[in-house]
Amino acid sequence: MTARTPARTRTPATGVDTRLPWWALALPVAAFVALFLLIVDPGQAHAAAGAGDPAVGRFLETLHRTLSR
């Protein structure tokens, strides 16, 4: 004789807040706007003089030449 297994029903959880906090949307939007402004007007982005490793500068220059072909 087989026993009946009760059918599982999914009941929605109560008291769960599914809304996003304000910064979950604001931070990605701010990052996108900042990067978009750098793409639109790259003349405003100035590198610090004498800062960084020379190898990084050579790498970025090579990357720029490769992408601009």
Distance bins in CASP14 RR format, pairs under 12 A and 6 or more apart:
PFRMAT RR
TARGET T0000
AUTHOR 0000-0000-0000
RMODE 2
METHOD distances of the structure
MODEL  1
12 18 0 0 0 0 0 1 0 0 0 0 0
18 24 0 0 0 0 0 1 0 0 0 0 0
19 25 0 0 0 0 0 1 0 0 0 0 0
20 26 0 0 0 0 1 0 0 0 0 0 0
20 27 0 0 0 0 0 1 0 0 0 0 0
20 28 0 0 0 0 0 1 0 0 0 0 0
21 27 0 0 0 0 1 0 0 0 0 0 0
22 28 0 0 0 0 0 1 0 0 0 0 0
22 29 0 0 0 0 0 1 0 0 0 0 0
22 30 0 0 0 0 0 1 0 0 0 0 0
23 29 0 0 0 0 0 1 0 0 0 0 0
23 30 0 0 0 0 1 0 0 0 0 0 0
23 31 0 0 0 0 0 1 0 0 0 0 0
24 30 0 0 0 0 0 1 0 0 0 0 0
25 31 0 0 0 0 0 1 0 0 0 0 0
25 32 0 0 0 0 0 1 0 0 0 0 0
26 32 0 0 0 0 0 1 0 0 0 0 0
26 33 0 0 0 0 0 1 0 0 0 0 0
27 33 0 0 0 0 0 1 0 0 0 0 0
27 34 0 0 0 0 0 1 0 0 0 0 0
28 34 0 0 0 0 0 1 0 0 0 0 0
28 35 0 0 0 0 0 1 0 0 0 0 0
29 35 0 0 0 0 0 1 0 0 0 0 0
29 36 0 0 0 0 0 1 0 0 0 0 0
30 36 0 0 0 0 0 1 0 0 0 0 0
30 37 0 0 0 0 0 1 0 0 0 0 0
31 37 0 0 0 0 0 1 0 0 0 0 0
31 38 0 0 0 0 0 1 0 0 0 0 0
32 38 0 0 0 0 0 1 0 0 0 0 0
32 39 0 0 0 0 0 1 0 0 0 0 0
33 39 0 0 0 0 0 1 0 0 0 0 0
33 40 0 0 0 0 0 1 0 0 0 0 0
34 40 0 0 0 0 0 1 0 0 0 0 0
34 41 0 0 0 0 0 1 0 0 0 0 0
34 44 0 0 0 0 0 1 0 0 0 0 0
34 45 0 0 0 0 0 1 0 0 0 0 0
35 41 0 0 0 0 0 1 0 0 0 0 0
35 42 0 0 0 0 0 1 0 0 0 0 0
35 45 0 0 0 0 0 1 0 0 0 0 0
36 42 0 0 0 0 0 1 0 0 0 0 0
37 43 0 0 0 0 0 1 0 0 0 0 0
37 44 1 0 0 1 0 0 0 0 0 0 0
37 45 0 0 0 0 1 0 0 0 0 0 0
38 44 1 0 0 1 0 0 0 0 0 0 0
38 45 1 0 1 0 0 0 0 0 0 0 0
38 46 0 0 0 0 0 1 0 0 0 0 0
39 45 0 0 0 0 1 0 0 0 0 0 0
42 64 0 0 0 0 0 1 0 0 0 0 0
47 56 0 0 0 0 0 1 0 0 0 0 0
47 57 0 0 0 0 1 0 0 0 0 0 0
47 60 0 0 0 0 1 0 0 0 0 0 0
47 61 0 0 0 0 0 1 0 0 0 0 0
50 56 0 0 0 0 0 1 0 0 0 0 0
50 57 0 0 0 0 0 1 0 0 0 0 0
51 57 0 0 0 0 0 1 0 0 0 0 0
52 58 0 0 0 0 0 1 0 0 0 0 0
52 59 0 0 0 0 0 1 0 0 0 0 0
52 60 0 0 0 0 0 1 0 0 0 0 0
53 59 0 0 0 0 1 0 0 0 0 0 0
53 60 0 0 0 0 0 1 0 0 0 0 0
54 60 0 0 0 0 0 1 0 0 0 0 0
54 61 0 0 0 0 0 1 0 0 0 0 0
55 61 0 0 0 0 0 1 0 0 0 0 0
55 62 0 0 0 0 0 1 0 0 0 0 0
56 62 0 0 0 0 0 1 0 0 0 0 0
56 63 0 0 0 0 0 1 0 0 0 0 0
57 63 0 0 0 0 1 0 0 0 0 0 0
57 64 0 0 0 0 1 0 0 0 0 0 0
57 65 0 0 0 0 0 1 0 0 0 0 0
58 64 0 0 0 0 0 1 0 0 0 0 0
58 65 0 0 0 0 0 1 0 0 0 0 0
59 65 0 0 0 0 0 1 0 0 0 0 0
59 66 0 0 0 0 0 1 0 0 0 0 0
60 66 0 0 0 0 0 1 0 0 0 0 0
60 67 0 0 0 0 0 1 0 0 0 0 0
61 67 0 0 0 0 0 1 0 0 0 0 0
61 68 0 0 0 0 0 1 0 0 0 0 0
62 68 0 0 0 0 0 1 0 0 0 0 0
62 69 0 0 0 0 0 1 0 0 0 0 0
63 69 0 0 0 0 0 1 0 0 0 0 0
END
